[in-house]
Amino acid sequence: MTGFLYPFLDAGERDQESLLRDLAASARAKAAESADLRTATLAATAGLIETAAAEMARRFAIGGRLFTFGNGGSSTDAATLAGLFAHPPLGAPLPAWSLTADQAILTALGNDVGFELVFARQLMARGDGNDIAVALSTSGSSKDLTAAFREARRRGMFTIGFAGYDGGEFAASPDVDVCFVVRSQSVHRIQEAQALLGYHLWEGVQP
């Protein structure tokens, strides 16, 4: 069960000191891998961060709002990103909401119109042309997220996608204005790097 993450746990190793040493080495290696990926991703996306942050700041200044969304672990990352803008550690709060936060809305839409439209329908009800839509994903190809981007595009919203691997459908979509791609095959590392990108995006919006 754990072999792909910690192969030494399934290797019949019984010596406690050796096991602890291997665990510590594994943790150091993963931390180094994460740090290297985050550094490389920030370097590769510096221009995109600047461009996206400038457009977000412009839209906030004219009354725009931020809507974030994602699936699974990315749904909690979306909520964290919205919270960073709405309840920042420094600076003025900005209007930001996570479309994953209300269980009643999510389950009602999923039951009534289908899971693929749980975010698109919320944007249909709440979004307008000054707003910003941000989707976080590891694959970049989830159907409910691409449907939400299509709706956001129809409404004239500024759209930002976070994806891993090769960017998935986000990377080539005409409905995505800016796509941040974390080029890794590890879901864990992708989400760690995306969290840092989100922070730098917030930082770039600050006056």
Secondary structure, 3 states (H helix, E strand, C coil): CCCCCCHHHHCCCCCHHHHHHHHHHHHHHHHHHHHHHHHHHHHHHHHHHHHHHHHHHHHHHCCCCEEEEECCHHHHHHHHHHHHHHCCCCCCCCCEEECCCCHHHHHHHHHHCCHHHCCHHHHHHHCCCCCEEEEECCCCCCHHHHHHHHHHHHCCCEEEEEEECCCHHHHHCCCCCEEEEECCCCHHHHHHHHHHHHHHHHHHHCC
